[in-house]
Amino acid sequence: LGLAPNPELLLALHDVAGVSIPVRSQQSLVTTALFRAPGDQGLYLFAVNNGDSNCLAGLTFDPRVAPAGRYVVSDLLSGERRTVALDDSAALSVLLPRKDGTVFHLAPDHGDSQ
């Protein structure tokens, strides 16, 4: 294309090509990956902070992959668990230490969580 790559250009190219980005961080040094759990039992989210300082990462999801609603989010490394509401305007906020990462399990909240 003759243009320097930047986040906005890459997002626009994905959009034009009809290729969804299942999850992405609003912070440039945070890398994410999203996998569907076996048996359609939710999603596994990997988030890694490649930066030299701790950060509160805002993660946004493609609604075709994670539809709007309430989710139970479990940090599989720390054991922390919380319920969050995801929609078009709400990002999932996760605290990531410098040069570290974690794995989350997201499952729709059916009202029986704490």
Order of alpha helices (4+ residues) and beta strands (2+ residues): alpha-beta-beta-beta-beta-beta-beta-beta-beta
